C-alpha cells in the first residue's frame, strides 16, 4: 500500500518506540527477530487498546531494524497477524546501525485513525 486518503476520521493516534519489552520494561526475545517483532506488535496492540483502537485501525507502520535480512525472515507471523484483522497499512522498513539497547533488533512506529 503506497498511501491512504483518510476522510472523515474523528481521531488519530500516533505510536512510537514500540520494541520487544515486557510490561516492566525488561527486554525479551534477545537474538530472536521473530519473537521481537511479535512482542513489539503486541505492545502496539496494547497501546491501541488503551486508547480505544484496534489493530485494523492502523494505517501506517514504520519498522526500524538493525538486521534487515533477519527482519525479512522473521516477518511472516507479523504479516499473518496483520492480514488476519484486515490491516493493510502503508509501511516503511529502515535499516539502522543501532537502537536504544544492543539486544533490541526492531522498533515500530504506527499511526491509527478512526
Number of C-alpha atoms within 10 A of each C-alpha: 9 8 10 10 6 9 7 8 9 7 9 14 16 13 16 13 16 21 27 28 18 13 7 6 9 8 16 17 17 14 13 16 25 21 18 25 27 20 21 24 23 19 20 22 18 15 18 22 12 9 10 10 19 19 23 19 19 26 22 21 19 17 18 23 23 20 16 18 11 15 22 11 11 18 15 14 14 18 12 12 14 17 12 10 12 13 18 17 22 16 16 12 13 15 14 13 10 15 16 11 8 10 17 22 28 27 22 21 20 23 18 21 18 17
